[in-house]
Amino acid sequence: MNRERELAKAFLDLADTYAPQFDPLHLFDRLVHSCRQLLTVDAAAVMIADARGTLKTMAATDEGAAFVELMQMQTGRGPCMDCYRTGQARAIPDITAEHERWPNLVTAMTDAGYRSLHTVPVRLHERTLGALTLLNTHTLDMPRDDLFLAQALTDSAALSLMHWATEPRYDDVTTRVQSAIAVKATLDIAKGMIAAYHDVSIAQAGRLLADHAARHRTSLADIALALVNRTMELALIPAPPSG
């Protein structure tokens, strides 16, 4: 598939709020994986803020990227936090140069194998909802066109989030964001239940859950809620193949 078709597909996937399997979990997952596929990045993660302004990780391409986000959320410091607070993109071509400013973040990033970080705001017009993080394993000043595309993809995802509901109200931003965060929290609980039941890692549990949703053409959010509410048996989620 050429780049023009990949771009068209990425924007279509982010905008298709009427798909039977659409839910905010898929939306943010599509966003971070589209960024990794289309941009000069090795990993991506996205956070949005709850009603109190506390950022929550909604999706990440890998555990290393999720850990980098967690470190910033725990300390309340880092370029992603600054991006959310100011609504302005941030570029850190070489994270090791910021050790005095963000020692915990620099250690977390270098331990995970990342050397540079760029972040753009998740925004709905003039309102900032969160931040998208783009990571690289080498020092890099990301091309301006890539940052522009990252912002366009992120803006598209924010607009789609506002249309996610049975009876959408465009101005009800807080409700949409809070609903998405609640769905993510339910997913995390469901993954923990599956991990304990099958004695696998949380990452493996997430893949088992996603595979089951894809096979049955069912919303990932609906399956997670059914598991947490005990209206679906954990045994229905197949164990990973042996070996």
N, C-alpha and C positions, 0 to 999 in steps of 0.2 A: 504494500500500500504506500503511495507517495505521500509527501508531507501535506499537500493540500487536502487529500482525502482524510488523513489522520486528524487534521485540525477540524475539518467539518464534522467528523464523527465525534470528536471530543466535545464540541459545543452542543451537538445534538443530544448526546448522552446526558450532559449536564442539564439541558433544558427540558428533557422529556419527563415532566412531572405526571403525565397521564399513563405511564407504563404500569402494568399490573403489579410489578415487583418494586415500584418506586417507594423508597423511604429515605430519611436523611442519612442513614448508615451507608447506603449505596451512593448517595450523592457525594459525601465527603470522601469516600473511598475512591470513587471515580476521579475526583479532583486531584488527589495526591498522586494517583497512578498515571493520570494524564500528564501531570507536570513532569514526572520522572521519564515518561516516554517521549515527550515533545521538547523538553528543555535540556539545557546543559547541566543536569543535576544527577546526583547519585541516590538521593533519598529526599523524601518530602513528608511533612506532617502539617496538620491544621488544627488550630484551637479556636473555640468561640467562647464568649463570656456569658455567664449566667446573669440573673437579675441583680446580683450584688457586685458584678464586675470581676468575678473570679473566673479565670480562663480554664477551660477543660479541653483536653485532647480528644478530638472527634475521630481522627483517622491518621494512620502513619504507614508508610510503605514498609517499614521494618522496625524491629524493637530498638535499634540504636537511635533512630529518629524520635521514637516515642520517649526514650529516656532523656534525650536532649530537651524535649519539651517539658518533661516532668521536672527536671532540674531548675528550669526557669520559673515554673509555677511554684515550686517549693520555696525558692529564695526571693521571688518577686522581682528578680533582676535579670536583665539580658536584652538583646536586641529585639526579640519578639514582644517582650513586655513593653519596650519603648515604642515599638510599631503600633501596638494596640492603643496605648495611651495617647499618642500623638496623631495617629491616622496617617503616618508617613512611612514609606518604605525605608529599610535599613540594609546596608551592605557592609559585610565584614569579610574582605578578601582573604585575610589571614588571621584566624582566631587566636593564634599564639601571641599576637601582638597586643591582645587585650587581657593578658593574664592578671595584671594588677587591678584592672577594673572589674572583671568577672572571673575570679579564680576557680570557683566551683564549676562554672559552665565550661571554661577552657579545659579543665581536667576531664569532665564528662565527654566533651566532644572528641578530644584527642584519644581518650581511651576507647571510644567507639570507632575511631578511624577517620574522623572528619576534620578538615582543616579550614573550610570556609563556610559562611552562612549568609544567606540573603533572605529577607522577609518582606512580604507585602501585606497590606491590611485586607481583611475580609470586610467589605463595606457594602452598605445599601445606600446608594447616593452619597450623602454627606455623613451618614452614621456608620461608625466603625463597630463591627460585631466581633472581630477577632483578628487572627493573624495566620498567614500561611508561611511555613518555614521551608527553605530550600537548602539542602546540604550537599557539599562536595568533599571527596576524599583528598583533594589537593587544593592548594591556594588558587583562587580564581576571582577575577573581577567579572561578574556575569555580564554578557552583552546586553545592551539597552533593549534590543528587540525581544530578548528572552524575558526580561523583567516586565516589559509591556504585555507580552502574551500571558505571563503568569498572573498579572493583575486582571486581564480580561477574563481568563478562566475563573478566577476567584470571584469576580463581580457576577459572572454568569451563575455560579453556584449559589451566591447569596440571593439573587433574584429567584432562583428555583426554590430555595428554602421558603421564601415568602409565599409561594404558590402551593406549598405542600399542606393540604388539608381538604376535608370533605367540602367545607364551605369557606373558602379562603377570604380573609379580610386583609387587604393590602397593607393597612396601617397597623396591623396587630403584630409588630415586630417582636416584642418581648415574648408573647405567647408562642410564636414559632420557634424562637431560639430555646426557650425553656423546654418545649416539647421535644426538640431534637436532643437536648442534653439528657432528658429523662430516658429517651429511647437508648442512648448510648450507655447510660448507667445500667439499664436492664440487660443490655447485651453483655456487659462486663460480668454481671452476676451469672448469667446463663453460661458464659464461657467457663467461669469458675466451677459451676456445677458439673459441666461436662468433663472438665479436667480431673475433678475428683472421682467422678464415676468411672472413667476409662483409664485413670492413672496416667495422664498425658500432660504435657505442658500447656500453658494458657494459649500460646501461639497455635499449637496443634489443635486444641479445642476450638479455636476460632475458625480454623480451616475446615474442621469437621462440620461445624454449624453452617458455614457458608456453602459447603458442598451439598449439604442436605437441602438447604433453601433453593439452590440452583436446580438440583435434580427434580424437586417437586414444584418448581416455579412458584415459590411462596415467598412472601416478604420476610426478610431476615428479622425485622423488628417483630413481626407477628409470632414467629417461631420462638424467639427469645422470650417474649412475654408469656407464651403458653408454657414454656419450661419453668419460668419463675413462678407462675401462678399454679403450677402442678396440674394443668389441664392437658399436658402432653408428657408422656413418659420419657425419661432419659434414655431408656433402652431403645427408643426409636431412632436415636442418633447412632449410626453404626460406628463401631470401634475402628481405629486405623488398621490397615493391613499389617499383619505380623511381619517383622523384618524391615 
